[in-house]
Amino acid sequence: MDSPSSSTTRITARSSMIDSFRSCTLSGMTIDKEDLKKKLLMPQYLRFAMRDSIRFKDPRAGESWLPGRRDLVATAAVGNVEENPPESPMVVFINPRSGGRHGPMLKERLQMLMGEEQVFDLSDVKPHEFVQYGLGCLEILTDLGDVCAKECRQKIRVMVAGGDGTVGWVLGCLSELQKQGREPVPPVGVIPLGTGNDLSRSFGWGGSFPFAWKSAIKKTLFRATAGPICRLDSWHIVLSMPAGTDMDPPHSLKLTEDCTLDETGFEIQGDLPEKATCYEGVFYNYFSIGMDAQVAYGFHHLRNEKPYLAQGPISNKLVYSGYSCTQGWFFTPCTSDPGLRGLKNILRMHVKKVNCSEWEQIPVPSSVRAIVVLNLHNYGSGRNPWGNLKPEYLEKRGFVEAHADDGLLEIFGLKQGWHASFVMVELISAKHIAQAAAIRLEVRGGEWRNAFMQMDGEPWKQPMHEEYSTLVEIKRVPFQSLMIHGEDH
């Protein structure tokens, strides 16, 4: 066992079943459908204005619906009462492919409760379109003196019905508001429809949506209207590799020409190529390199080739567990294949610790075959591999208590499948390596031809070169995302 643990923590990993029922029910309270509608539903003219702005990809397309300017007053039948702003205007993004067969039915239920114009199917409306055109429409109507549009823009909240990847997608698009100076940024809550749902668990929305989802959805939306706002760190990653590297990047990484790396006080062991190809992205939960990412990569390809094997969260987990046993993490001797040896063979790691401006090299333990860089307490469907550490252990290691908004990442290692299994059932903690405010990884091949990496559940195969180094740099985004907490504190 790597460390003693304490019983107290700020965000606790719970079983998905208990957590989901606690977060989606309000004890002894019945939510009236019409009362909920009054809290959420924006006036009809604003709904239509946002709809047209998104449809025509023009934030000014909704101006014709402004009271006094539209020609359809008789048919629209919008009275003075409806033009009052709701208490908690809200929109929902739903990934209809999440949640198995419940996705389409949940979408229909949400439209009944909130109106079609405030529920966005992600296969039709992308989050950046809502940010650019939907919120842009409210901002233009505000500039034209519409008080209702102004209040809706200031108070609007966003719910995301999907998995962690979908939540991260929406958070990333909303972060553009901060870059553009278009505040306030709407806070985000979660209706958990994915497999792991670690972001959802971390902010009190549970690990899965309950079986009685038709009644639970009303209580979830009601809770989202007044849930407290929490902050969440996000982390910018830059991946620099020799030009011409044949890599199939995940959706979360985008090609970039701006590849400025912080090389102050940093010594690179390998050679740097004359020309480099760079990708960048943002993660909210974790980044990992090694055997866990290799298993995830293989599982994703298996699921794409044979989708009938994994049609829901439970079947996904069963297939994933079975597949991991075939990949050598449990039974194949590490010496039989270079790809199964410890990461120390290919990886050098430097970090900047809290309140420190200098890079410090951190030894990679020889036994570690996967390194995880974690932002949240929840990983791998609600597990807490970092553990709930006692104050004396924290002081001895120079660590501080981990939070999702503390500007630090927890770095831990997994040795092999058996070690990872004991960590995931929380019999032991993972191999604690460091806490860091910034991280630099140098990856170089040899006998290894590929490394495997993943970021918030999106794995990829990273080709390596024997001569040239591939660099990974992780730094905190200077502003934080806002999350709605789903449980009472």
C-alpha positions in Angstrom: 0.0 0.0 0.0 1.4 3.4 -1.1 -0.2 5.6 1.5 -2.6 5.7 4.4 -6.0 7.1 3.7 -8.5 9.3 5.6 -12.2 9.2 5.6 -12.8 12.8 4.7 -12.7 14.4 1.2 -14.3 17.3 -0.6 -15.6 15.2 -3.5 -16.2 11.6 -2.8 -16.5 8.8 -5.3 -19.7 6.8 -4.7 -21.4 3.8 -6.3 -23.2 4.9 -9.4 -26.6 3.5 -8.4 -26.9 5.2 -5.0 -25.4 8.4 -6.4 -27.7 8.6 -9.4 -30.8 8.2 -7.3 -29.6 10.7 -4.7 -28.8 13.3 -7.3 -31.9 12.9 -9.3 -34.5 12.8 -6.6 -35.8 15.4 -4.2 -37.1 13.7 -1.1 -40.8 14.2 -0.4 -41.2 16.8 -3.1 -43.4 16.7 -6.2 -42.4 18.9 -9.1 -45.3 20.4 -10.9 -44.8 20.4 -14.7 -46.4 23.8 -15.3 -44.5 25.5 -12.4 -41.2 24.0 -13.8 -42.1 25.3 -17.3 -42.5 28.8 -15.9 -39.1 28.7 -14.3 -37.3 27.5 -17.5 -39.3 28.7 -20.6 -38.1 31.8 -22.3 -40.7 34.1 -24.0 -41.8 32.8 -27.4 -40.3 35.7 -29.3 -36.9 35.0 -27.8 -37.1 31.3 -28.5 -38.0 32.0 -32.1 -35.3 34.7 -32.4 -32.6 32.3 -31.2 -33.9 29.5 -33.4 -33.8 31.6 -36.5 -30.3 33.0 -35.6 -28.9 29.5 -35.3 -30.8 28.2 -38.3 -29.5 31.0 -40.6 -26.1 31.3 -38.8 -26.6 35.0 -38.3 -27.1 36.5 -34.8 -29.1 39.3 -36.4 -31.6 37.0 -38.0 -33.8 37.1 -34.8 -34.2 40.9 -34.8 -37.5 40.6 -36.7 -39.0 38.9 -33.6 -38.3 41.8 -31.3 -41.6 43.2 -30.0 -42.7 46.1 -32.2 -40.7 44.8 -35.2 -42.3 41.5 -36.1 -45.2 41.2 -38.5 -46.6 38.0 -37.0 -48.1 39.3 -33.7 -51.5 37.9 -34.4 -50.3 34.4 -35.1 -47.5 34.4 -32.5 -50.0 35.4 -29.8 -47.3 36.6 -27.4 -48.8 38.5 -24.6 -47.1 40.8 -21.9 -47.1 37.9 -19.4 -45.0 35.6 -21.6 -42.5 38.4 -22.3 -41.5 38.6 -18.7 -38.2 36.7 -18.2 -38.3 33.3 -16.5 -36.7 32.8 -13.1 -34.1 30.4 -14.5 -33.8 30.3 -18.3 -32.2 27.1 -19.5 -31.2 25.2 -22.6 -30.3 21.5 -22.9 -27.8 19.9 -25.2 -28.5 16.2 -25.8 -26.4 13.6 -27.4 -29.1 11.2 -28.8 -26.5 8.4 -29.2 -25.8 8.4 -25.5 -27.9 6.5 -23.0 -28.7 3.6 -25.3 -32.4 3.5 -26.3 -33.3 6.2 -23.9 -31.6 9.1 -25.8 -34.4 9.8 -28.3 -37.2 9.4 -25.7 -35.4 11.7 -23.3 -35.1 14.3 -26.0 -38.8 14.2 -26.6 -39.5 14.4 -22.8 -37.2 17.5 -22.5 -39.0 19.2 -25.4 -42.3 18.7 -23.7 -41.0 20.3 -20.5 -39.0 23.2 -22.1 -40.1 23.7 -25.6 -38.4 22.5 -28.8 -36.4 25.7 -29.3 -34.5 25.3 -25.9 -33.5 21.6 -26.5 -30.6 21.1 -28.9 -29.9 17.8 -30.6 -26.1 17.8 -31.0 -26.4 16.0 -34.3 -28.3 19.1 -35.6 -27.0 22.1 -33.5 -23.4 22.2 -32.4 -22.4 24.0 -29.2 -20.3 26.6 -31.0 -23.3 27.5 -33.1 -25.3 28.1 -30.0 -22.5 30.3 -28.5 -21.9 32.3 -31.7 -25.5 32.7 -33.0 -27.9 31.8 -30.1 -26.3 33.8 -27.4 -25.1 36.3 -30.0 -28.8 36.9 -30.8 -29.6 37.6 -27.1 -26.7 40.0 -26.9 -27.8 41.9 -30.0 -31.4 42.2 -28.7 -29.9 43.4 -25.4 -28.1 46.2 -27.2 -31.3 47.1 -28.9 -32.8 47.7 -25.5 -34.8 44.5 -24.9 -34.8 44.0 -21.1 -36.1 40.5 -21.2 -33.3 39.4 -23.6 -30.8 41.0 -21.2 -32.0 39.1 -18.2 -32.2 35.8 -20.0 -28.6 36.2 -21.3 -27.4 37.0 -17.8 -29.2 34.2 -16.0 -29.2 31.4 -18.6 -27.9 28.0 -17.5 -26.9 25.0 -19.7 -27.6 21.3 -19.1 -25.8 18.6 -21.0 -27.4 15.2 -21.5 -24.5 12.9 -22.5 -21.2 11.5 -21.4 -18.0 13.2 -20.2 -16.9 13.8 -23.8 -20.1 15.6 -24.6 -19.8 17.7 -21.5 -16.2 18.6 -22.3 -17.2 19.6 -25.8 -19.9 22.0 -24.5 -17.5 23.5 -21.8 -14.8 24.1 -24.5 -17.2 26.0 -26.7 -18.6 28.1 -23.8 -15.0 29.0 -22.8 -14.8 31.0 -26.1 -17.1 33.5 -24.4 -14.4 34.3 -21.9 -11.8 34.7 -24.6 -14.1 37.1 -26.5 -15.0 39.1 -23.4 -18.7 38.1 -23.7 -19.4 37.4 -20.0 -21.2 36.0 -18.1 -20.3 32.4 -19.1 -23.3 30.1 -18.4 -22.8 27.4 -15.8 -23.2 23.8 -16.8 -25.0 20.9 -15.2 -25.1 17.2 -16.4 -27.7 14.6 -17.1 -25.4 11.5 -17.1 -25.8 9.3 -20.2 -22.3 8.1 -20.8 -20.3 5.1 -19.6 -17.9 6.6 -17.0 -19.7 9.9 -16.2 -16.8 11.1 -14.0 -17.5 14.8 -14.5 -21.1 14.1 -13.6 -20.2 12.3 -10.4 -17.7 15.0 -9.4 -20.4 17.6 -9.3 -23.2 15.7 -7.7 -25.2 14.6 -10.8 -24.6 10.8 -10.3 -23.0 8.1 -12.3 -26.0 7.0 -14.4 -29.6 8.2 -15.0 -32.1 6.2 -12.9 -34.6 3.8 -14.3 -37.5 6.0 -13.4 -36.1 8.7 -15.7 -39.4 10.2 -16.8 -40.1 11.6 -13.3 -36.4 12.1 -12.5 -35.9 14.5 -15.4 -38.3 17.0 -13.8 -36.4 16.9 -10.5 -33.1 17.1 -12.2 -34.1 20.3 -14.1 -35.6 21.7 -11.0 -32.4 21.1 -9.1 -30.4 22.7 -11.9 -32.4 26.0 -11.6 -30.9 26.8 -8.2 -27.9 24.5 -7.8 -24.8 26.3 -6.4 -22.0 27.2 -8.9 -18.6 25.5 -8.6 -15.4 26.2 -10.4 -13.5 23.6 -12.5 -9.9 23.9 -13.8 -9.2 23.0 -17.4 -5.9 22.1 -18.9 -4.3 23.1 -22.2 -2.2 20.4 -23.8 0.3 20.9 -26.7 1.7 17.9 -28.5 4.8 18.5 -30.7 6.2 15.7 -32.9 8.5 15.5 -36.0 6.9 16.8 -39.1 5.5 14.0 -41.3 4.5 11.8 -38.4 1.5 9.7 -39.5 -0.9 10.1 -36.6 -4.7 9.8 -36.5 -5.6 12.5 -33.8 -8.7 12.3 -31.6 -11.4 14.8 -31.9 -10.2 16.7 -28.9 -6.8 17.5 -30.5 -6.6 20.2 -33.3 -3.8 21.0 -35.6 -2.1 24.3 -34.7 0.7 26.4 -36.2 1.3 28.1 -32.8 3.7 25.7 -31.1 5.5 27.8 -28.5 6.8 25.5 -25.7 8.3 26.7 -22.4 11.9 25.6 -22.7 13.2 27.8 -19.8 15.5 25.6 -17.6 14.4 22.5 -19.5 17.0 20.1 -21.0 15.8 17.9 -23.8 17.6 14.5 -23.9 16.8 13.6 -27.5 17.2 15.7 -30.7 14.5 18.1 -31.9 13.5 17.9 -35.6 14.0 20.9 -37.8 10.3 20.9 -38.6 7.6 19.9 -36.1 3.8 19.2 -36.3 1.8 20.4 -33.4 -1.6 19.6 -32.0 -3.4 21.3 -29.1 -6.5 20.6 -27.0 -8.1 21.0 -23.6 -9.0 18.3 -21.0 -11.0 18.6 -17.8 -10.6 15.2 -16.2 -7.4 13.3 -17.1 -4.5 12.6 -19.5 -2.7 9.3 -19.5 0.1 7.5 -21.3 0.9 3.8 -21.3 -0.9 0.5 -21.0 -4.3 1.9 -19.9 -4.5 4.1 -23.0 -3.4 1.1 -25.1 -6.3 -1.0 -23.7 -8.7 1.9 -24.3 -7.5 2.4 -27.8 -8.0 -1.3 -28.7 -11.5 -1.3 -27.0 -12.6 1.8 -29.0 -11.6 0.1 -32.3 -13.3 -3.1 -31.3 -16.5 -1.3 -30.4 -16.4 0.6 -33.8 -15.8 -2.7 -35.7 -18.4 -4.6 -33.7 -21.0 -2.1 -32.2 -23.3 -4.9 -31.2 -20.9 -5.9 -28.4 -21.4 -2.6 -26.5 -24.8 -1.1 -26.5 -25.0 0.5 -23.1 -22.9 1.4 -20.0 -23.0 -2.1 -18.4 -22.2 -4.0 -21.6 -19.4 -1.5 -22.3 -17.8 -2.1 -19.0 -18.0 -5.9 -19.3 -16.5 -5.9 -22.8 -13.8 -3.5 -21.7 -12.8 -5.7 -18.7 -12.7 -8.8 -20.9 -10.7 -7.0 -23.6 -8.1 -5.7 -21.1 -7.3 -9.3 -20.1 -6.2 -10.0 -23.7 -3.8 -7.1 -24.0 -0.9 -8.4 -21.8 -1.4 -6.1 -18.8 -2.3 -9.1 -16.6 -0.6 -12.2 -18.0 2.2 -11.4 -20.4 5.7 -11.0 -18.9 7.0 -7.5 -19.4 10.2 -8.7 -20.9 8.5 -10.5 -23.8 7.5 -7.4 -25.7 9.1 -3.9 -25.6 5.6 -2.5 -25.8 4.8 -4.0 -22.4 7.9 -2.7 -20.5 7.9 0.1 -18.0 7.5 3.7 -19.2 10.9 4.6 -17.8 12.3 3.2 -21.1 10.7 5.9 -23.2 9.6 8.7 -21.0 11.3 11.7 -19.2 9.0 13.9 -17.0 9.5 17.4 -15.7 7.0 19.4 -13.6 6.6 22.8 -12.2 5.4 22.4 -8.6 3.0 24.8 -6.8 4.4 28.3 -6.5 7.5 27.3 -8.4 8.7 28.7 -11.8 11.5 26.2 -12.4 11.1 22.8 -14.2 12.1 19.9 -12.0 12.8 16.4 -13.3 10.7 13.7 -11.7 12.0 10.1 -11.9 9.6 7.7 -13.6 9.3 4.5 -11.3 10.7 1.5 -13.1 7.6 -0.6 -12.3 5.1 1.9 -13.7 3.4 0.9 -17.0 0.8 3.7 -17.1 0.9 7.3 -15.9 -2.3 9.2 -15.3 -2.5 13.0 -14.9 -5.7 13.6 -12.9 -7.7 16.8 -12.3 -10.8 15.3 -10.6 -11.3 12.9 -7.8 -13.3 10.6 -10.1 -11.6 8.4 -12.6 -12.6 5.1 -14.3 -16.4 5.3 -13.5 -16.2 6.9 -10.0 -13.0 5.5 -8.6 -10.6 7.6 -6.6 -7.1 6.2 -7.4 -5.3 9.1 -5.7 -7.0 8.3 -2.4 -8.1 10.3 0.5 -4.8 11.1 2.0 -4.1 11.9 5.7 -2.6 15.3 6.6 0.6 13.8 7.9 1.2 11.9 4.6 0.4 15.1 2.6 3.0 17.0 4.6 5.6 14.3 4.3 5.3 14.2 0.5 4.9 17.9 0.0 1.4 17.5 -1.3 -1.7 19.5 -0.6 -5.3 18.3 -0.5 -6.6 17.8 -4.0 -9.5 19.8 -5.4 -10.9 20.3 -8.9 -10.2 24.1 -8.8 -6.8 24.2 -7.0 -4.6 24.8 -10.1 -2.8 21.4 -9.6 -2.8 18.0 -11.3 -2.2 14.8 -9.4 0.2 12.4 -11.2 0.1 8.7 -10.3 1.3 5.4 -11.8 -0.3 2.0 -12.4 2.1 -0.9 -12.4 0.2 -3.8 -14.1 -3.3 -5.1 -14.5 -3.5 -6.6 -11.0 -2.2 -3.4 -9.3 -4.7 -1.3 -11.4 -7.5 -3.6 -10.4 -6.8 -3.3 -6.6 -6.5 0.5 -7.1 -9.8 0.6 -8.9 -11.7 -1.2 -6.1 -9.9 1.1 -3.7 -8.1 -1.6 -1.7 -4.9 0.4 -2.2 -3.9 3.8 -3.6 -2.1 4.3 -6.9 1.6 4.9 -7.0 1.8 8.6 -6.1 4.4 10.4 -8.2 3.8 14.2 -8.0 1.5 17.2 -7.8 2.1 19.8 -10.5 1.0 23.1 -11.8 2.6 22.3 -15.2 3.9 19.1 -16.8 6.4 18.4 -19.6 6.8 14.9 -21.0 9.5 13.9 -23.5 8.8 10.6 -25.3 11.4 8.9 -27.5 11.4 5.5 -29.1 14.0 2.8 -29.6 12.6 -0.7 -29.6 9.2 1.0 -29.1 7.4 2.1 -32.3 4.3 3.5 -30.7 3.1 4.9 -27.4 -0.5 5.1 -26.5 -2.1 8.2 -25.0 -5.6 9.3 -24.0 -7.4 12.4 -22.9 -10.8 12.4 -21.2 -11.6 9.0 -22.7 -10.3 9.7 -26.2 -7.3 7.4 -26.9 -4.9 7.6 -29.8 -1.7 5.8 -31.0 1.3 8.1 -30.9 4.1 7.1 -33.3 7.6 7.5 -31.9 11.0 8.1 -33.4 14.3 6.6 -32.3 16.2 9.8 -33.1 13.8 12.6 -32.4 11.7 13.4 -29.3 8.0 14.0 -29.1 7.0 16.6 -26.5 3.8 16.9 -24.5 3.3 20.1 -22.4 0.3 20.6 -20.1 -0.5 24.0 -18.5 -3.6 25.3 -16.8 -6.0 27.4 -18.8 -6.0 30.9 -17.2 -9.8 30.9 -16.6 -12.0 28.3 -15.0 -15.2 26.7 -16.2 -18.4 27.0 -14.2 -20.4 23.9 -13.1 -23.8 23.6 -11.4 -23.6 21.3 -8.4 -26.4 18.8 -8.3 -26.4 18.1 -4.6 -27.1 20.2 -1.6 -24.0 21.0 0.5 
